[in-house]
Structures are given as structure tokens and as C-alpha cells.
Amino acid sequence: MTDQTAHPGPDDQFEWTGHSGPLHVRLYRGAPVASGGSAGAGLADALVVFFAPGGFVVDELDEADHCLRVLAETCEVNVLAPSYALAPERPFPAAVEDAHSVLMQAHKHRQKLGWHGKRLFVGGVEAGGNLAAVSALVCRDRQGPTLSGQILVMPMLDTSLRCPSMRCAADDPDKREVVQAVELAYRRYLPHPADRLHPYASPLNARRLSGLPPALIMHTQGDPLSDEAVAYAEKLRQAGNEVHEAALPPPPELHDNKDRCELTAEDPCVLAMKRFITRHA
């Protein structure tokens, strides 16, 4: 397990203007710093924008704090963690637009973020994984900014909830509550049924998946979301994209996003991220 004595909390916090309101943004510094105070060697020219979980309805930046710190320090890269619009007050596509706004502004504020604007990665857990996958689609469709990779950790990708692991979990008394939480999250995030077919809401159902940045997709046995992650990895490969897939060891329990964040901070997960970022930085 990664050393959990790393100091908690972000190194900097500030507000940016999102698509339709202010966004709270946290910066975790992990990139090496040269003696003169400028970015040093290694992965200093890479920035990871990482979206926290929360089912599109809860701000869980605090819950993700430890795993964001571990990710920054283990991968030796600066990590930018923004808030995003929450449903039902601000449903789809508000969060998608906020995510893209953050990626656009990352270049504008690159000096403040301690990088040179060369390599930009996007990642996230659960609903944040959805936004990371969707951001890759949006950046392709809007021709920027260019992404070096996407990191999807136990992502929500299928609004239909039809993948086998999700259907089986619905019949399991120990996992039924997780399925119900996902169902409720999608109802609040996507109040208009037609939006559930949109690729920016349900990436697994996207018809055009070519031309996307390399992907690292992580899933774990026993997670209701696992099969949609596996299916998305296969669809990306079939579309000609580079895909790296990592099956994480099953955790003792996986009942909520606290468990997901703890698993993200474990060595198998963060080390897979480090290898991926190093390969593409």
C-alpha cells in the first residue's frame, strides 16, 4: 500500500469561472522542482486534471483529497482537481461544459499551475471517470485542447445500466444499494430521457469512438460498474485507439465512493497510473 503519511490537503486553492458559475479548483503539486524554483525534470511538463466522484450530485473533493495527494506524489506530476456543476440544480450538460472549461483554462493558467502546457491528461473516478471519458470526446469534437491520455477509474459509462455486472448487483442484497444510488444519480443528472442516449452522457453508447487519446481503464471484481469499463475498453480498441486495461484486486468492501477513493490510492492503481503517464508524457 502507498504510504499514507503524505501530508493531506492541496497545495493551492482558487476559483475559476466555469461554464455557468464559479468552480473551486485544487492543485496538488507532485512534479519535481529545480533548485531555482522552476519545474524540474521527470514529468514536470505533464498536468493531470482529475475529476472526483459523487454521482453527479455530490461534491466529493474532500473525500478524494487523500487519493489526489497520493496520485500527485507517487506519479511526480501536478494534479488539478476541480469541482463541477451538480444535479439536480444544474443537470446535464452543465458538468460536461464545466469540465471542458477547466481543460481550456488549464493552458491559460499554466504558469500558476507549474507546468509548461505540453502534456495534458484527464482522469476521474466513478462520475468523474464519466467526465474524463466525455472530455476526451469533447476535446476531439471541438478540436482542442489536445489530450495526451485519459485515465478512467471504475467509471460510470452506461446510462442504460444493462451491463451484466450491474444487472447481477441489482439482485444481490449486499450490492443493491449501490445500484439504486447509480440509478438515482442518473435520474437527477439526466432528467430528460432523450439525453441518456447522448454520447456525452453515456460514452459506452457512443457510435463514433475513433481518434481519441490513449486510455487507461481500471476496474475491480465485484464492482457493479466493472463490466461497462471492460466493454468500453474493448470498444475503444475496436475503434483503433490505444488502450491499457488494469484489473484491480477486489477490495474487502466497495459500498460507496469513500471505498473507491481508498482503492484509487492503493499501489496497484496509482502505480498503473504512473506507468501510463510516464509512457505518454
N, C-alpha and C positions, 0 to 999 in steps of 0.2 A: 504494500500500500504506500502511496505517496506520503511523505512527511506532512502531517497536519499541523505542525508548529509554525508554519509560514504565517507571517503577520496578516491579520484579517483586514478587510476593507480596501476600497480603491485608493489609488494614489492621487487621484484628482476627480472632482465632480463639477459639472457645469450644465447649463441649459442651452439647447439648440432649438431652433424653430422647426417644428415638424410640418407635415402637410396641412394640418388644421389645428395646430396648437403647440404649446411648448413641450419639449421632451427632456427628461432627465437623463443625463449621459454620465457614465462612469468609465474612468480609464485605469486599467491595471497595467503597470509597467513591468515588463519582464525582459525586454531587449537589453543586451549589454550596452553599457555606456562607457565611452572612451574617457581618458583622464581629463580631457578638456571640456567634458560635459556634453559632448555631442554623441549621437548614436555610434556604437562601436561595430564590431564585426559580427559574424553569425547571421541571425535572422532579423537584424535591425531594420532592414528595408521592407519588412512584412508587417501588416496590421491585420488582426482578426476582429471583425465585427461580429459579436456573438449575442444572439437573442435568447433571453431567459424563457423558461416555461411559464405556464399559467393558464393554459387552455383558452387563450384569447380573452379571458375575462378577469384575470387577477394579475397584478404586478408582483412578480416574484423575484425581482432583482436581489432583494435581501436574502432570499432562500438560496439563490445561486452564487452568493458572494464568495464562499469558500472555493467552489469548483472553478470560478473565474480566476481567483488568485493562483490556484494550483496550475491551471492551464497556462497562465502568463509566465509563471516562474519555471515550470517544467519545460515548456516549449521555447523559452527565451524569446518571447515575442510580446509586443504590446497588444492588449485586448481591450476593445471598446465595447461597452455593454450599454445599449440604450433602452429606455422604456419605449412603449409603443401604444397606440390607441387601443382602448379596451371596450369590448362589447358588454352589455347591450347598448350603452350610451353612444358608442361610436363603432358600429358594426363594419363588416367587410364593405369596401376595400380599404378602410381607413388605416388599418395596421400595415397593409401592404405598401401604401403610399408613404407612411412614416418610415418604414424600413428602407425604401428606396431613397428617401430624402436624406437619411443618415449616411448611406453609402456615397451619395453625391457630395455631402458636406465634409466627409472624411478627407477628401482631397483638398478642399478649400482650407481646412484647419490642420493640415498635415504637420506643420511646424509645431503647433501646440501639442499634437499627438505623438511627437517624437519619431516620425518616420519620414521617408523621402518620397512617398507616393508611388512606389514601384510595384509592390505586390500586395494585393488586397484579397483577403479571404473572408468568407461569410460562413457562419455556423450557428447552431442553436440546438436546444433540447426541447422535445415534445412540440408544443405550439411554436416555440422558437425555431425548431427544426423545419416546421412547415414554412415559416417566413424566410428561412435561409434558402430552402429549395425554390420557393416562389421568387425570391430576389434574383436567383440565377436566371430564371425565365424572364423576369422583367428587364434585367440588365441586357440580356441578349436581344429582347424585342425592341428596347429603346436605345440600343447601341451604346451602352455605357452606364456606369463605369465598367471597365474590364475587370473581371474576377479571375484570380489565379486558382481558386478552388472553393468547394463547398463542403462543409462538414455537418452531417446530419446525424444527430444522436437521438435514438429512439423517437423518430419524428412522427407527427400526425400528418398523414399524406392522403388519406382516403375518406372523404366525407360520406361515402355510401356505407361504411362500417361492414363491408361484406367479406373482408379477408378472413380466412379460416381461424386465425388466432383470436380475432375479435369475436367471431360467432361462438367459438368454443368458450371463451371467457364469459360471454353472456349467460351461459348455462352453468357456470361454476360459481357456487355461493361465495367463495373466497375472492373472486375477481369481478363479480357482477357490479360492485360499487364503482370500480374503475371504468367499466364500460358505460354505466349510466352517467358518470361525470363527463366522459367524452361526448356522449350524445347531447347532453345539456349544453356543453360548451359550443358545439356546432350549431345548435338551435339558436343560441344567443348571438353567435358570431355571424350566422347566415340566416337571418330572419326571412329572407325571400328564397323560397325553394329553388328557383332557377339559378341562383348564384352558386348552389352546390355543384353544378356542372362546370363551373368556370375553372380553367386550369390554374388560375392564381389563387383559388380556394382549395382545390383538390388536385395537386400535382400528379398523383398516380393516374388520374383520368385524362391527363393532357395528351392530345393527339400528336403534337409536334415536340419532340424532346431532343432533337439534334442540335449541335452547335453549342453545347453547354460546357462549363468548366469542369475539370476533373472533380470527382466526388469521392468522399469518404463517408460511407454509410454504416452506422453501428446499431446493432440490435441485440437483444438478450432473450434467452429462452424463458418462456413463461410470461412474457410481456404481451398483453393484448395487441400492442402496436407492432409486434415483431414481423408478422407476415407482410404487412404493407411496405415495410422497409426493404425486405428481401425482394418483393415484387418490383419496387421502384428501381432498385439496383439493376435488376435484370432488364427492365425496360430501357434504362439509360444505356446499358451495354448494347442492346439491340439497335439503339439509335446511333451507335458509333462513338459514344462517349467513353472516356477513361473512368473506370470505377474501381475503387478499393473498398472491400467489404470486411467488416470485423464483427465476429460473433463474440459478445462479451460473456463472461461466466455468469450463470444465473445468480442473482443476489439472494440473501436469506429472505427478503421480502421486497415487494415493489408495489406499494399501495398508493403512493402519492408522489408529488414532484420533489419532496424532500429526499425520498429514496432515489429518484432519478438523478438528482444533483449529486448525491453522495456517490453513486455509481460512476458518474461522469468524472469525479475527482480521483477515482481509483487508477492504479498503474496501467492495467490493460487498455483503458480508454485514453488516458492522456498520453501514454507512450505511442499509441496508434496515431493520435493527432500530431505528435511531434514528428514522427516519421513522415507523415503525409505533408506537413508544412515544409519540412526540410527538403523533401523531394521536389516540391514545386515552388520553393522560394528562390 
